Amino acid sequence: MRLIWVKVGGLWPVNTGGRIRSFHMLRELSRRHHVTLLTTHGPSEDPRALETALPRCEVVSVPWALAKRGTARFALALIRSWLSSLPVDLYKARVPALGREVERRLASGGVDLVVADFLLAAPNLTRAAAPPTVLFAHNVEHVIWERMREVERRAWRRALLALESRKMRRYEAKACARAHLTIAVSDADRRLLAGAAPAARVRAVPTGVDVDYFAPDGVAEVPGRLVFTGSMDWYPNEDGILHFIEAVLPRVRHEVPAATLTVVGRSPSARLRALAAAAGVHVTGLVDDVRPHMAEAAVYVVPLRIGGGTRLKIFEALSMAKAVVSTAVGAEGLPLAPGQHFLQADDPDGFAGAVTSLLRDSARRRAIGGAGRRLVEERYSWSKVVDEFESQCGEVIRHAS
């Protein structure tokens, strides 16, 4: 197959869940097919490093910086988006140089399929007569906005979030219907997208994990150590860990006074750092390798209240044979059995109780971690996941020819 893969927001460094999933899919696909990646890079990101990491993939990257919340650029984009049918996240994801490069490539021909990676890529695909398009939906975006509204306490922000979630739902449904196929990352997401866009073809391809990279390495866990990993500039991660520090951690320490928490991930906010310092929580910021921190975990925690898609962090922890405690939202869409592959709890008392029970029972920690490792080894390596993705893309091309 001759594929064009369009990704707004870059892929390097591979330090977020979405980048991890896309990078591994591209690395495996480019071993089998001719793949051209059209993407963006920020001021501090080096596209040459991405080219080196994907040696069999043609990489074309244009400079672009996302307008971040709290900046004048974001405020201007927000105001202008109110006059547009696009929600603000998609309005500010339009990259003219990227759109022109897509147009140029399609005009030259020789393309079998275009993959829009994340909904953010869709506004940059405007060509009416083009090869068939697959929308690779890592999340159900409108659900994330709805969940943000549900946990927001300020009335004026709830109103804004309600507006954005409605606009996102309308655009997401149109994008799914316009694509020849939408690939979701779980059956739960597939059902949500199909419900929002009944005319769309939606299939599910599961999340994968690098079972060789994330593997038990013999490093001893630290007694009482809890670990969370994730990009801390993604609001659902920050919301979840702030809630954990305030509502769950004190309950855990009441039963296990020696319990500690390490939060690993880029760009922690001043608010998080201040709360963590007051609570005796270690916040690392960006690290080169999350595995040493995960290896030290007695229990890996995923206290998310907001989210969409699937959390690669859980598969990474399971691949390292770690006992995981997660909310239903945190484990949403993953083919895991609560009580067998992880413990599930949603309210602060229940979450603290699940964590405490594991801290006190090393045999149960080993049993749950071992079950998770066996599951991902047998079914969710990246090569097996890409087999399914490849099959779906091939079917689209055959139907279009």
Order of alpha helices (4+ residues) and beta strands (2+ residues): beta-alpha-beta-alpha-beta-alpha-alpha-alpha-beta-beta-alpha-alpha-beta-alpha-beta-beta-alpha-alpha-beta-alpha-beta-alpha-beta-alpha-beta-beta-alpha-alpha-alpha
